Amino acid sequence: MSSIRTYILPAALALAVHVGVIALLLVNWDESVPNASAAVEHYYIKAALVAENPHKVKQQKLADAALQRRQAKARLARQRDAARRAELDRDAKAKADLVAKASQAAESSRLETLRIAAQEAEKKRIEDKLAQAAKEASVATEQDLARALSEEQDYRLAVTDDEKAMAYVSQIQREIIQNWSRPPSARNGMQVLLMVFLVPTGEVVDVTLKTSSGNDAFDRSAMLAVRKAERFIVPADSAQFERNFREFEVMFRPEDLRL
Amino acid sequence: MNEPLSIIDLVTNASIVVQCVMAILVLASLVSWVMIFQRGFSLSSIKRESIAFEDEFWSGKDLRKIYLEIEASEREPVGMELIFVAGFKEFTRLRQQKEADPDRIMQSVQRAMRVALSREEERMETSLPFLATVGSTSPYIGLFGTVWGIMNSFRGLATVNQASLSVVAPGISEALVATAIGLFAAIPAVIAYNRFAAQVEIIVNRLEAFTDEFSGILYRGIRRQD
């Protein structure tokens, strides 16, 4: 029939259109995706910033500790001052008593002036001592402050490196957690310690059990989680990789379970 | 996970229902494109031949000669030729039967032409309903596939204890491919349907005008002979 023959060319053309569209899609597909992966990297950087927080808390704690130490020292110094003052007062009284006894034996008027002079001298001495103590105390606190400051600075310098490592660690943690499906026998408080060995490309070459939780299924699930991740993102800096990521321990401990 | 998803992965990883939806849509798209090309060729050929016939008809040539030429040619008469042949055949038949009443001759000639016209119109409109159906339903079929795929990927999310975007993203991406194919099938079908419907309308109008003109000519011919 002629009506069937009229469909042959249209069918061929339609096929050509579809093949063309699919080919176009396949060719352009890879070009359109890199944008998406860039977005993912961006997301990762954001995640790294979040991972800084624990450090900040630590720093804050350190600063707090320094402040407390300073306060304690100041308090101590104050107490010491008070004690010294009390002692001096007692000394003065004793001396005054002595002078009074002496005055009983000697002529009152002359001794009176002497006594006053002695008292005044004594007072002056006490005042001098107090001033010195105060100065000492202030110097001590200043030194303390400087020390705390330098400590903090050192810590901060050391932290930039560790912080970067922490960002990677938190990323690794997230990836492991994503792949971790816990067995129904998992309970809160169980913990298993794994040793993970990586190569510089981030691939997992070995996972060994360091401390078992006592539950085989749980141990296996943890090891499987690491194996399933297959590959982690590790720092490109080889020194840093060797220091922190060549082999590291991972602790699995479910805490959000109901049991 | 770091590998970008290829479109083939997206299709092969999709669930059975989504794959069925995709297959239906691809088939619909393929068939509708076949229809689009076939209709496009046949409508344009009808239009072309009608114009050619009209030129010949109004060139002052003897109508009997034109009729014999058409009868002698191998190809089937289309459009205006078909109407002309139907009308002229009826006219000569009645004349040979010595039918005297011009009004009755004209009535039956017009009837014959009307039948031919409606048959031609029907033939021009074949597969237009199919295009309309593909155009209006394939987005819904695609949407169904997408909803199903997203439903499944969220159901999968419920069993994962650490919910993250990368768990659901591939599933949603797979599901959205169904909608994309649905739209890919629907858009050309709708455009082609509108275009062809308008073309058919124009051709039918032209044929109707020709029917009237031709019956006028025949009527005048009868009167003159009488």
Chai-1 contact restraints between the chains, C-beta under 6 A:
chainA,res_idxA,chainB,res_idxB,connection_type,confidence,min_distance_angstrom,max_distance_angstrom,comment,restraint_id
A,Y7,B,Q38,contact,1.0,0.0,6.0,A-B,restraint_1
A,P10,B,V34,contact,1.0,0.0,6.0,A-B,restraint_2
A,P10,B,F37,contact,1.0,0.0,6.0,A-B,restraint_3
A,P10,B,Q38,contact,1.0,0.0,6.0,A-B,restraint_4
A,A11,B,V34,contact,1.0,0.0,6.0,A-B,restraint_5
A,L13,B,F37,contact,1.0,0.0,6.0,A-B,restraint_6
A,A14,B,L30,contact,1.0,0.0,6.0,A-B,restraint_7
A,A14,B,W33,contact,1.0,0.0,6.0,A-B,restraint_8
A,A14,B,V34,contact,1.0,0.0,6.0,A-B,restraint_9
A,V17,B,W33,contact,1.0,0.0,6.0,A-B,restraint_10
A,L25,B,I7,contact,1.0,0.0,6.0,A-B,restraint_11
A,W29,B,I7,contact,1.0,0.0,6.0,A-B,restraint_12
A,V33,B,P4,contact,1.0,0.0,6.0,A-B,restraint_13
A,I177,B,Q162,contact,1.0,0.0,6.0,A-B,restraint_14
A,Q178,B,Q162,contact,1.0,0.0,6.0,A-B,restraint_15
A,Q178,B,S164,contact,1.0,0.0,6.0,A-B,restraint_16
